[in-house]
Amino acid sequence: LRKAPVPSKVKAFVWKMVLGRIPTKDNLYKRKIIQGGNLLNCVFCNAHVESAAHLMFGCKFAMEIWCNTQ
């Protein structure tokens, strides 16, 4: 990953995601920054708990954004 020809911002984001440091609602709840309940649901689909894995691979709305961005 160090020698990959990608911008440093992308490398930093991937590294934070691997370490579980992206400030998603589930991480903020675990750190006791926000309250639980339905407030943890994804902002886009409101069907699942917002986590990095859900936003990158599971949320249909977010996936449309990822696929349409060029």
C-alpha positions as CSV (number, residue, x, y, z in Angstrom):
1,L,0.0,0.0,0.0
2,R,2.9,2.4,0.6
3,K,4.1,2.3,-3.0
4,A,0.7,2.2,-4.6
5,P,0.2,5.0,-7.1
6,V,-2.8,6.6,-5.2
7,P,-3.1,10.0,-3.6
8,S,-2.0,10.3,0.0
9,K,-5.6,11.3,1.0
10,V,-6.9,7.9,-0.3
11,K,-4.1,6.0,1.5
12,A,-4.9,7.8,4.8
13,F,-8.7,7.1,4.4
14,V,-8.1,3.4,3.7
15,W,-5.7,3.2,6.7
16,K,-8.3,4.8,9.0
17,M,-10.9,2.4,7.7
18,V,-8.7,-0.6,8.3
19,L,-8.0,0.6,11.9
20,G,-11.7,1.3,12.5
21,R,-11.2,5.1,12.9
22,I,-13.8,6.4,10.5
23,P,-16.3,8.5,12.5
24,T,-19.4,6.5,11.6
25,K,-22.4,6.3,13.9
26,D,-21.4,2.9,15.3
27,N,-17.9,4.1,16.2
28,L,-19.3,7.3,17.8
29,Y,-21.7,5.2,19.8
30,K,-18.9,2.8,21.0
31,R,-16.9,5.9,22.1
32,K,-20.0,7.2,23.9
33,I,-20.1,10.4,21.8
34,I,-23.7,9.8,20.6
35,Q,-26.7,7.9,22.0
36,G,-28.0,4.6,20.6
37,G,-31.4,3.5,19.3
38,N,-32.7,4.4,15.9
39,L,-30.2,7.2,15.8
40,L,-27.5,4.7,14.7
41,N,-29.3,4.0,11.4
42,C,-27.6,4.9,8.1
43,V,-28.4,8.5,7.0
44,F,-28.9,7.4,3.4
45,C,-31.0,4.2,3.6
46,N,-32.2,4.3,7.3
47,A,-32.3,0.5,7.2
48,H,-29.1,-0.6,8.8
49,V,-26.6,0.6,11.4
50,E,-24.2,3.1,9.9
51,S,-20.7,1.5,9.8
52,A,-17.8,1.8,7.5
53,A,-18.5,-1.6,6.0
54,H,-22.1,-0.7,5.4
55,L,-21.3,2.6,3.8
56,M,-18.6,1.2,1.5
57,F,-20.2,-2.1,0.6
58,G,-23.8,-2.5,1.8
59,C,-25.8,0.7,1.4
60,K,-27.5,0.8,-1.9
61,F,-27.8,4.6,-2.0
62,A,-24.1,5.1,-1.1
63,M,-23.2,2.4,-3.7
64,E,-25.0,4.4,-6.4
65,I,-23.0,7.5,-5.4
66,W,-19.7,5.5,-5.6
67,C,-20.6,4.1,-9.0
68,N,-21.8,7.3,-10.6
69,T,-18.8,9.4,-9.4
70,Q,-16.2,9.8,-12.2
